[in-house]
């Protein structure tokens, strides 16, 4: 499928359709390979404080990853409040409940706002080889990423990594993009 010359909206729609049609087996198999690649990079090994999205639908699956590392690293997850994302530390998976957009987030009594992480694992719909990202179109993550001084790592299936996607001045680039097939370090 050709994506060059298409606008963000059309790329978003086409990639979401491809992702939606992934069988559950492929989601889990590819996600495990992507997480394994993440665990092998130095930036992850050295990081003590990690922010990570909580996957939903057919996104790269992060539930097992979060459950595994919540005991050994400081894990923060996104909380949506009034069109903005904040990070909150969690100490246990049981602190989560369904929140905005049906995505798990910390229950009110477990909110521990955090603004300081070593790296942040970012969701997205499409990425390119220069680190550009197409998200869900609300700009929530771009606003959050601008506030953080952290390594930005995208987890994606290899078909989500395109040669070039449109970008705008307010878009925040990724530092590393990890798929089941490769680890792409973005040269700045």
C-alpha positions in Angstrom: 0.0 0.0 0.0 1.4 3.4 -1.0 1.3 6.2 1.6 3.5 8.9 0.1 1.6 12.1 -0.7 -1.3 11.3 1.5 -2.5 13.6 4.3 -2.4 12.6 8.0 -6.2 11.9 8.1 -6.0 9.3 5.3 -2.8 7.7 6.6 -4.4 7.4 10.1 -7.5 5.8 8.6 -5.6 3.3 6.4 -3.2 2.2 9.2 -6.0 2.0 11.8 -7.8 -0.3 9.4 -4.7 -2.5 8.9 -4.2 -2.6 12.7 -7.8 -3.4 13.4 -7.7 -6.4 11.1 -4.7 -8.0 12.9 -5.7 -11.3 14.4 -5.3 -11.5 18.2 -2.5 -14.1 17.8 -0.5 -11.7 15.6 -1.0 -8.8 18.1 0.4 -10.9 20.9 3.2 -12.5 19.0 4.4 -9.2 17.4 3.9 -7.4 20.7 6.1 -9.9 22.5 8.8 -9.5 19.9 8.6 -5.7 20.2 8.8 -5.7 24.0 11.8 -8.1 23.8 13.5 -5.6 21.5 12.7 -2.8 24.0 14.1 -4.8 26.9 17.4 -5.2 25.0 18.3 -1.6 24.5 20.6 0.3 27.0 18.2 3.2 27.4 15.6 0.9 28.8 18.0 -1.1 31.0 19.4 2.1 32.5 16.0 3.8 33.0 14.6 3.8 36.6 11.5 5.8 35.9 9.4 4.8 32.9 6.1 6.2 31.6 4.2 3.8 29.4 0.8 4.0 27.7 -1.7 1.3 28.6 -2.6 -0.4 25.4 -6.2 -0.9 24.1 -7.7 -2.4 21.0 -4.9 -3.8 18.7 -2.2 -1.4 19.9 1.2 -3.0 20.7 0.2 -4.8 23.9 1.8 -3.3 27.0 -0.3 -4.8 29.9 2.2 -7.7 30.5 5.2 -5.3 30.3 3.7 -2.9 32.9 2.8 -5.8 35.3 6.3 -7.2 34.9 8.2 -3.9 35.7 5.9 -2.2 38.2 7.8 -4.2 40.9 11.3 -3.2 39.8 11.0 0.2 38.2 9.0 3.3 38.9 6.1 3.1 36.3 3.9 6.0 35.3 0.8 5.7 33.1 -1.3 8.4 31.4 -4.3 10.0 32.9 -6.6 12.1 30.7 -8.1 15.2 32.4 -9.8 18.0 30.5 -8.2 17.4 27.1 -4.7 17.0 28.7 -2.6 14.0 29.6 -0.8 13.8 33.0 1.4 11.0 34.3 0.7 9.1 37.5 2.9 6.5 39.2 1.3 3.2 39.9 2.5 0.6 42.4 0.2 -2.2 41.3 -2.0 -3.2 38.3 -5.0 -3.4 40.6 -4.9 0.5 41.1 -6.3 0.8 37.5 -9.9 1.2 36.3 -11.5 2.1 33.0 -11.2 5.8 32.3 -11.4 8.3 29.5 -12.0 6.7 26.1 -12.3 3.3 27.7 -8.6 3.1 28.5 -7.4 1.9 31.9 -6.0 4.6 34.2 -5.4 5.0 37.9 -8.4 5.2 40.2 -8.7 8.7 41.8 -7.4 7.5 45.2 -4.2 6.2 43.6 -3.3 9.4 41.6 0.4 10.2 42.2 1.2 12.9 39.6 4.7 12.6 38.2 6.5 14.9 35.9 9.9 13.3 35.9 10.7 10.2 33.9 13.8 8.8 32.2 11.9 7.5 29.2 8.4 7.5 27.9 6.9 4.8 25.7 4.5 6.4 23.3 1.6 5.0 21.3 0.8 6.1 17.8 -0.8 5.1 14.5 2.0 5.8 12.1 5.7 6.8 12.3 8.4 7.6 9.8 12.1 7.1 9.6 12.8 10.7 10.7 10.9 10.1 14.0 7.7 11.8 13.0 4.5 10.4 14.6 0.8 10.4 13.7 -1.3 10.0 16.8 -5.1 9.9 17.2 -5.4 13.5 16.2 -6.1 15.3 19.5 -2.5 16.5 20.2 -2.6 15.1 23.8 0.7 13.3 23.6 2.5 16.2 21.8 1.6 18.5 24.7 2.8 16.0 27.2 6.0 15.2 25.4 7.0 18.9 25.2 6.9 19.1 29.0 9.2 16.1 29.6 12.9 15.8 29.3 12.9 12.1 28.6 13.8 9.6 25.9 10.8 9.2 23.6 10.3 5.6 22.4 7.5 4.5 20.1 6.3 0.9 19.9 4.8 0.0 16.6 4.2 -2.9 14.3 6.5 -2.8 11.3 3.7 -1.9 8.9 3.2 1.3 11.0 6.7 2.5 10.1 6.5 4.4 6.8 9.3 6.1 4.8 7.8 9.6 5.2 4.7 11.1 6.8 3.5 14.7 6.9 4.6 16.6 10.0 3.8 20.0 11.5 5.8 22.4 13.7 4.0 21.3 16.9 4.6 17.6 16.3 7.2 16.0 18.7 9.6 13.5 17.1 10.5 10.2 18.6 14.1 9.3 19.6 13.7 5.6 19.0 11.1 3.5 17.1 10.9 -0.2 18.0 9.0 -2.8 15.8 9.1 -6.6 15.8 11.7 -6.4 13.0 14.0 -3.5 14.0 15.1 -0.8 16.4 15.4 2.5 14.6 17.4 5.2 16.3 16.6 8.7 15.0 19.5 10.8 14.1 19.0 14.4 15.3 
